């Protein structure tokens, strides 16, 4: 995550009048962790990214374009039956990650 993303998180948070502590509680994280996200010192995990954009009712691409490949992720997921819902995207990513891990394990055991 870069500093600009952290600035956007801070801007959205302060526009709603939330302190770091209040917003961190809504994200189920510690306040120092949120501070590090806002300062661009720490990468934001995908599940927290999704919580952030869901809370502010924003599109994931508005704040984290670096994680969306050139192909439109939502269109790609829609093509295989997933909706645009951020929670659905997170579940799809988790499922794909598990499948990749399984494939890697199978590959390692056959070589």
C-alpha positions, 0 to 999 in steps of 0.5 A: 500500500502506498501513502496516497491510499493511507491518505484516502483512508484518513480522509474518508474516516475524518469526513465521517468524524471517526477517530482512529480508535473508533474506526479501528474497532469497526475493522476489528483491528488495533488503533496502531495498525490503522495508523500504520495503514494510514501512514503507508507503513504497513500493507493492508490485508485484502480482508481489511481492504474489503472491510474499508471499502464496504464500510465507506460504500466505495469500489475497491478500485477507488483506493486499491487499484494496484490489486485489481489486474488490467482485466476487470476483476468484477467482470471476470468473476461475474463471468463465472457466476459471482456478483459484484459484492465485495464479500463475494469477491473476498470469498472468491479470492479465498477459494482461488487461493485454496485451489492454488495451494492444493495444486501446488501441494499436488505438484510438489508430491508428484515431482 
